[in-house]
Structures are given as structure tokens and as C-alpha cells.
Amino acid sequence: MTDEEILAEGAKIAEDRAQGKYVSIDELCARLGITLETALALAAEEASRIYGRPMRIEVIPHRLQ
């Protein structure tokens, strides 16, 4: 996807959310054409910007039960 396509899809997603529609992280990644890891890295970067201090996403290994 080009930057313009990503921004356009982001605007559509924001509109969906404003209408009260639930957008799962899987759907978000698929619509933007990014991996879950990329989405989490971007989220951590945005949180760092908002809170003014380094933020990170910590991955906890899944335990089989």
C-alpha cells in the first residue's frame, strides 16, 4: 500500500470506530496491510510520544494448558 492508501484506510477505520463499530486488531492489521508486530511497535511509539517517556510492548510467551 502507498502512504496515501494507508492514510485513506486509516480514515475509514476511524469513521467505522466513530460509528461505534468494533475493529479488532486482526482486522486493523489486515486492512492496513501490516503485521501484528508492526502494529504493536507503532502503538508503543505513539504511547511514548503521548506520555513523553519510553514505552514498550512486552511479549509474554503463551503457555499451553
MMTF fields as JSON, N, C-alpha, C and O atoms, coordinates in Angstrom:
{
  "mmtfVersion": "1.0.0",
  "mmtfProducer": "UNKNOWN",
  "numBonds": 259,
  "numAtoms": 260,
  "numGroups": 65,
  "numChains": 1,
  "numModels": 1,
  "chainsPerModel": [1],
  "groupsPerChain": [65],
  "chainIdList": ["A"],
  "bondAtomList": [4, 2, 8, 6, 12, 10, 16, 14, 20, 18, 24, 22, 28, 26, 32, 30, 36, 34, 40, 38, 44, 42, 48, 46, 52, 50, 56, 54, 60, 58, 64, 62, 68, 66, 72, 70, 76, 74, 80, 78, 84, 82, 88, 86, 92, 90, 96, 94, 100, 98, 104, 102, 108, 106, 112, 110, 116, 114, 120, 118, 124, 122, 128, 126, 132, 130, 136, 134, 140, 138, 144, 142, 148, 146, 152, 150, 156, 154, 160, 158, 164, 162, 168, 166, 172, 170, 176, 174, 180, 178, 184, 182, 188, 186, 192, 190, 196, 194, 200, 198, 204, 202, 208, 206, 212, 210, 216, 214, 220, 218, 224, 222, 228, 226, 232, 230, 236, 234, 240, 238, 244, 242, 248, 246, 252, 250, 256, 254],
  "bondOrderList": [1, 1, 1, 1, 1, 1, 1, 1, 1, 1, 1, 1, 1, 1, 1, 1, 1, 1, 1, 1, 1, 1, 1, 1, 1, 1, 1, 1, 1, 1, 1, 1, 1, 1, 1, 1, 1, 1, 1, 1, 1, 1, 1, 1, 1, 1, 1, 1, 1, 1, 1, 1, 1, 1, 1, 1, 1, 1, 1, 1, 1, 1, 1, 1],
  "groupList": [{"groupName": "MET", "atomNameList": ["N", "CA", "C", "O"], "elementList": ["N", "C", "C", "O"], "formalChargeList": [0, 0, 0, 0], "bondAtomList": [1, 0, 2, 1, 3, 2], "bondOrderList": [1, 1, 2], "singleLetterCode": "M", "chemCompType": "L-PEPTIDE LINKING"}, {"groupName": "THR", "atomNameList": ["N", "CA", "C", "O"], "elementList": ["N", "C", "C", "O"], "formalChargeList": [0, 0, 0, 0], "bondAtomList": [1, 0, 2, 1, 3, 2], "bondOrderList": [1, 1, 2], "singleLetterCode": "T", "chemCompType": "L-PEPTIDE LINKING"}, {"groupName": "ASP", "atomNameList": ["N", "CA", "C", "O"], "elementList": ["N", "C", "C", "O"], "formalChargeList": [0, 0, 0, 0], "bondAtomList": [1, 0, 2, 1, 3, 2], "bondOrderList": [1, 1, 2], "singleLetterCode": "D", "chemCompType": "L-PEPTIDE LINKING"}, {"groupName": "GLU", "atomNameList": ["N", "CA", "C", "O"], "elementList": ["N", "C", "C", "O"], "formalChargeList": [0, 0, 0, 0], "bondAtomList": [1, 0, 2, 1, 3, 2], "bondOrderList": [1, 1, 2], "singleLetterCode": "E", "chemCompType": "L-PEPTIDE LINKING"}, {"groupName": "ILE", "atomNameList": ["N", "CA", "C", "O"], "elementList": ["N", "C", "C", "O"], "formalChargeList": [0, 0, 0, 0], "bondAtomList": [1, 0, 2, 1, 3, 2], "bondOrderList": [1, 1, 2], "singleLetterCode": "I", "chemCompType": "L-PEPTIDE LINKING"}, {"groupName": "LEU", "atomNameList": ["N", "CA", "C", "O"], "elementList": ["N", "C", "C", "O"], "formalChargeList": [0, 0, 0, 0], "bondAtomList": [1, 0, 2, 1, 3, 2], "bondOrderList": [1, 1, 2], "singleLetterCode": "L", "chemCompType": "L-PEPTIDE LINKING"}, {"groupName": "ALA", "atomNameList": ["N", "CA", "C", "O"], "elementList": ["N", "C", "C", "O"], "formalChargeList": [0, 0, 0, 0], "bondAtomList": [1, 0, 2, 1, 3, 2], "bondOrderList": [1, 1, 2], "singleLetterCode": "A", "chemCompType": "L-PEPTIDE LINKING"}, {"groupName": "GLY", "atomNameList": ["N", "CA", "C", "O"], "elementList": ["N", "C", "C", "O"], "formalChargeList": [0, 0, 0, 0], "bondAtomList": [1, 0, 2, 1, 3, 2], "bondOrderList": [1, 1, 2], "singleLetterCode": "G", "chemCompType": "PEPTIDE LINKING"}, {"groupName": "LYS", "atomNameList": ["N", "CA", "C", "O"], "elementList": ["N", "C", "C", "O"], "formalChargeList": [0, 0, 0, 0], "bondAtomList": [1, 0, 2, 1, 3, 2], "bondOrderList": [1, 1, 2], "singleLetterCode": "K", "chemCompType": "L-PEPTIDE LINKING"}, {"groupName": "ARG", "atomNameList": ["N", "CA", "C", "O"], "elementList": ["N", "C", "C", "O"], "formalChargeList": [0, 0, 0, 0], "bondAtomList": [1, 0, 2, 1, 3, 2], "bondOrderList": [1, 1, 2], "singleLetterCode": "R", "chemCompType": "L-PEPTIDE LINKING"}, {"groupName": "GLN", "atomNameList": ["N", "CA", "C", "O"], "elementList": ["N", "C", "C", "O"], "formalChargeList": [0, 0, 0, 0], "bondAtomList": [1, 0, 2, 1, 3, 2], "bondOrderList": [1, 1, 2], "singleLetterCode": "Q", "chemCompType": "L-PEPTIDE LINKING"}, {"groupName": "TYR", "atomNameList": ["N", "CA", "C", "O"], "elementList": ["N", "C", "C", "O"], "formalChargeList": [0, 0, 0, 0], "bondAtomList": [1, 0, 2, 1, 3, 2], "bondOrderList": [1, 1, 2], "singleLetterCode": "Y", "chemCompType": "L-PEPTIDE LINKING"}, {"groupName": "VAL", "atomNameList": ["N", "CA", "C", "O"], "elementList": ["N", "C", "C", "O"], "formalChargeList": [0, 0, 0, 0], "bondAtomList": [1, 0, 2, 1, 3, 2], "bondOrderList": [1, 1, 2], "singleLetterCode": "V", "chemCompType": "L-PEPTIDE LINKING"}, {"groupName": "SER", "atomNameList": ["N", "CA", "C", "O"], "elementList": ["N", "C", "C", "O"], "formalChargeList": [0, 0, 0, 0], "bondAtomList": [1, 0, 2, 1, 3, 2], "bondOrderList": [1, 1, 2], "singleLetterCode": "S", "chemCompType": "L-PEPTIDE LINKING"}, {"groupName": "CYS", "atomNameList": ["N", "CA", "C", "O"], "elementList": ["N", "C", "C", "O"], "formalChargeList": [0, 0, 0, 0], "bondAtomList": [1, 0, 2, 1, 3, 2], "bondOrderList": [1, 1, 2], "singleLetterCode": "C", "chemCompType": "L-PEPTIDE LINKING"}, {"groupName": "PRO", "atomNameList": ["N", "CA", "C", "O"], "elementList": ["N", "C", "C", "O"], "formalChargeList": [0, 0, 0, 0], "bondAtomList": [1, 0, 2, 1, 3, 2], "bondOrderList": [1, 1, 2], "singleLetterCode": "P", "chemCompType": "L-PEPTIDE LINKING"}, {"groupName": "HIS", "atomNameList": ["N", "CA", "C", "O"], "elementList": ["N", "C", "C", "O"], "formalChargeList": [0, 0, 0, 0], "bondAtomList": [1, 0, 2, 1, 3, 2], "bondOrderList": [1, 1, 2], "singleLetterCode": "H", "chemCompType": "L-PEPTIDE LINKING"}],
  "groupTypeList": [0, 1, 2, 3, 3, 4, 5, 6, 3, 7, 6, 8, 4, 6, 3, 2, 9, 6, 10, 7, 8, 11, 12, 13, 4, 2, 3, 5, 14, 6, 9, 5, 7, 4, 1, 5, 3, 1, 6, 5, 6, 5, 6, 6, 3, 3, 6, 13, 9, 4, 11, 7, 9, 15, 0, 9, 4, 3, 12, 4, 15, 16, 9, 5, 10],
  "groupIdList": [1, 2, 3, 4, 5, 6, 7, 8, 9, 10, 11, 12, 13, 14, 15, 16, 17, 18, 19, 20, 21, 22, 23, 24, 25, 26, 27, 28, 29, 30, 31, 32, 33, 34, 35, 36, 37, 38, 39, 40, 41, 42, 43, 44, 45, 46, 47, 48, 49, 50, 51, 52, 53, 54, 55, 56, 57, 58, 59, 60, 61, 62, 63, 64, 65],
  "secStructList": [7, 7, 2, 2, 2, 2, 2, 2, 2, 2, 2, 2, 2, 2, 2, 2, 2, 2, 6, 6, 7, 7, 7, 7, 2, 2, 2, 2, 2, 2, 2, 2, 6, 7, 7, 2, 2, 2, 2, 2, 2, 2, 2, 2, 2, 2, 2, 2, 2, 2, 2, 6, 1, 7, 7, 7, 7, 7, 7, 7, 7, 7, 7, 7, 7],
  "xCoordList": [0.84, 0.0, 0.883, 1.953, 0.415, 1.126, 0.751, -0.21, 1.509, 1.193, -0.214, -0.938, -0.605, -1.934, -3.032, -4.066, -2.797, -3.772, -3.889, -4.984, -2.756, -2.772, -3.533, -4.342, -3.284, -3.994, -5.489, -6.305, -5.854, -7.272, -7.945, -9.059, -7.271, -7.84, -7.926, -8.889, -6.92, -6.962, -8.15, -8.775, -8.468, -9.629, -10.923, -11.844, -10.996, -12.18, -12.338, -13.445, -11.211, -11.243, -11.705, -12.516, -11.19, -11.604, -13.094, -13.777, -13.604, -15.03, -15.852, -16.88, -15.396, -16.078, -16.144, -17.188, -15.032, -14.983, -15.881, -16.521, -15.932, -16.792, -18.269, -19.088, -18.596, -19.967, -20.255, -21.343, -19.282, -19.47, -19.14, -19.401, -18.571, -18.211, -16.926, -15.999, -16.884, -15.693, -14.741, -15.136, -13.491, -12.467, -11.394, -10.664, -11.312, -10.328, -8.923, -8.746, -7.939, -6.544, -6.221, -5.448, -6.806, -6.583, -7.134, -6.478, -8.354, -8.964, -8.164, -7.949, -7.729, -6.931, -5.662, -5.333, -4.962, -3.727, -4.005, -3.271, -5.065, -5.402, -5.75, -5.306, -6.538, -6.957, -5.796, -5.779, -4.832, -3.674, -2.523, -1.563, -2.616, -1.568, -0.283, 0.814, -0.428, 0.737, 0.635, -0.44, 1.758, 1.762, 1.371, 1.391, 1.023, 0.698, 1.91, 1.764, 3.09, 4.312, 4.508, 4.905, 4.23, 4.343, 3.317, 3.637, 2.09, 1.042, 1.43, 1.226, 1.991, 2.391, 3.565, 3.609, 4.513, 5.647, 5.168, 5.639, 4.233, 3.681, 2.917, 2.984, 2.188, 1.446, 2.395, 2.13, 3.484, 4.462, 5.105, 5.341, 5.387, 5.975, 5.015, 5.427, 3.74, 2.736, 2.539, 2.403, 2.523, 2.391, 3.583, 3.417, 4.774, 5.968, 5.839, 6.21, 5.311, 5.131, 4.103, 4.312, 3.002, 1.927, 2.373, 2.118, 3.029, 3.384, 4.758, 5.12, 5.515, 6.792, 7.876, 8.854, 7.711, 8.739, 8.702, 7.673, 9.801, 9.839, 8.798, 8.66, 8.09, 7.12, 7.504, 8.137, 7.124, 7.415, 6.303, 5.548, 6.226, 5.281, 6.086, 7.072, 5.667, 6.368, 5.587, 4.398, 6.261, 5.624, 5.759, 6.857, 4.624, 4.609, 4.338, 3.312, 5.251, 5.045, 3.741, 3.362, 3.076, 1.831, 2.141, 2.988, 1.453, 1.646, 0.551, -0.631, 0.95, -0.036, -0.634, 0.082, -1.929, -2.584, -3.193, -3.787],
  "yCoordList": [-1.187, 0.0, 1.247, 1.27, 2.267, 3.545, 4.297, 3.943, 5.318, 6.129, 6.699, 6.729, 7.15, 7.722, 6.688, 6.995, 5.459, 4.386, 4.036, 3.78, 4.029, 3.734, 4.819, 4.513, 6.085, 7.189, 7.127, 7.375, 6.801, 6.696, 5.561, 5.721, 4.424, 3.297, 3.628, 3.251, 4.333, 4.774, 5.682, 5.597, 6.549, 7.435, 6.622, 6.932, 5.584, 4.72, 3.981, 3.836, 3.515, 2.808, 3.756, 3.378, 4.978, 5.97, 6.253, 6.407, 6.323, 6.55, 5.379, 5.579, 4.16, 2.971, 3.018, 2.744, 3.362, 3.417, 4.522, 4.352, 5.658, 6.769, 6.379, 6.913, 5.448, 4.954, 3.845, 3.268, 3.544, 2.535, 1.123, 0.178, 0.955, -0.378, -0.832, -0.046, -2.106, -2.692, -3.123, -3.842, -2.69, -3.083, -3.842, -3.262, -5.149, -5.968, -5.665, -5.11, -6.029, -5.814, -6.623, -6.171, -7.81, -8.623, -7.925, -7.881, -7.375, -6.656, -5.398, -5.08, -4.692, -3.488, -3.801, -3.103, -4.834, -5.233, -5.619, -5.224, -6.39, -6.829, -5.632, -5.556, -4.708, -3.554, -2.625, -1.997, -2.536, -1.669, -2.394, -1.763, -3.707, -4.482, -4.541, -4.54, -4.594, -4.66, -5.887, -6.464, -6.274, -7.402, -6.933, -5.74, -7.88, -7.573, -6.949, -6.016, -7.46, -6.924, -5.455, -4.649, -5.11, -3.713, -2.857, -1.755, -3.346, -2.597, -2.326, -1.223, -3.338, -3.165, -2.194, -1.397, -2.26, -1.332, 0.102, 1.015, 0.303, 1.639, 2.136, 3.316, 1.228, 1.597, 2.033, 3.015, 1.315, 1.671, 3.017, 3.823, 3.254, 4.531, 5.685, 6.736, 5.492, 6.527, 6.766, 7.911, 5.702, 5.846, 6.614, 7.441, 6.344, 7.071, 8.556, 9.401, 8.867, 10.269, 10.954, 12.083, 10.269, 10.848, 11.066, 12.126, 10.083, 10.138, 10.755, 10.987, 11.016, 11.688, 10.854, 11.392, 9.571, 8.677, 7.381, 7.044, 6.654, 5.424, 4.399, 4.118, 3.862, 2.798, 1.612, 1.773, 0.444, -0.741, -1.752, -1.707, -2.644, -3.752, -4.971, -5.324, -5.606, -6.787, -8.029, -8.155, -8.926, -10.152, -11.211, -11.505, -11.777, -12.828, -14.143, -14.282, -15.09, -16.365, -17.039, -17.042, -17.598, -18.315, -19.666, -20.421, -19.946, -21.235, -22.189, -21.846, -23.382, -24.404, -24.946, -25.194, -25.13, -25.639, -26.987, -27.569],
  "zCoordList": [0.0, 0.0, 0.0, 0.607, -0.686, -0.657, 0.622, 1.304, 0.927, 2.108, 2.018, 3.013, 0.831, 0.647, 0.888, 1.48, 0.423, 0.633, 2.115, 2.615, 2.809, 4.244, 4.994, 5.871, 4.66, 5.315, 5.017, 5.905, 3.784, 3.42, 4.194, 4.692, 4.293, 5.041, 6.525, 7.192, 7.043, 8.439, 8.7, 9.757, 7.75, 7.887, 7.894, 8.649, 7.056, 7.032, 8.356, 8.874, 8.894, 10.177, 11.285, 12.131, 11.279, 12.279, 12.16, 13.172, 10.933, 10.717, 11.253, 11.901, 10.98, 11.499, 13.025, 13.617, 13.651, 15.117, 15.653, 16.691, 14.95, 15.373, 15.321, 16.068, 14.434, 14.314, 15.311, 15.307, 16.167, 17.194, 16.766, 17.51, 15.583, 15.117, 15.792, 15.985, 16.147, 16.763, 15.66, 14.743, 15.743, 14.784, 15.562, 16.366, 15.307, 16.029, 15.529, 14.444, 16.317, 15.925, 14.672, 13.828, 14.545, 13.343, 12.105, 11.063, 12.226, 11.105, 10.778, 9.609, 11.804, 11.608, 10.822, 9.863, 11.223, 10.535, 9.089, 8.183, 8.875, 7.52, 6.634, 5.489, 7.16, 6.366, 6.042, 4.984, 6.943, 6.709, 6.024, 5.584, 5.934, 5.282, 6.088, 5.529, 7.429, 8.308, 9.203, 9.365, 9.777, 10.702, 12.1, 12.4, 12.934, 14.322, 15.017, 15.807, 14.727, 15.344, 14.978, 15.82, 13.722, 13.291, 14.011, 14.459, 14.128, 14.826, 16.275, 16.781, 16.943, 18.342, 18.474, 19.411, 17.538, 17.561, 17.362, 18.04, 16.432, 16.206, 17.427, 17.772, 18.08, 19.291, 20.406, 21.099, 20.576, 21.601, 21.29, 22.189, 20.018, 19.606, 19.877, 20.368, 19.56, 19.798, 21.294, 21.724, 22.083, 23.538, 24.108, 25.004, 23.595, 24.042, 23.736, 24.55, 22.555, 22.17, 23.072, 23.514, 23.338, 24.146, 25.589, 26.16, 26.179, 27.592, 27.865, 29.018, 26.803, 26.965, 27.617, 28.137, 27.593, 28.126, 27.338, 26.75, 27.316, 26.515, 26.967, 28.157, 26.023, 26.287, 25.419, 24.376, 25.848, 25.061, 25.252, 26.223, 24.32, 24.384, 24.801, 24.155, 25.872, 26.348, 25.935, 26.227, 25.263, 24.796, 25.873, 26.346, 26.251, 27.252, 26.503, 25.837, 26.615, 25.9, 26.305, 27.477, 25.332, 25.571, 26.221, 25.744, 27.291, 27.953, 27.526, 27.542, 27.145, 26.814, 28.092, 29.062, 28.098, 29.305, 29.06, 29.967]
}
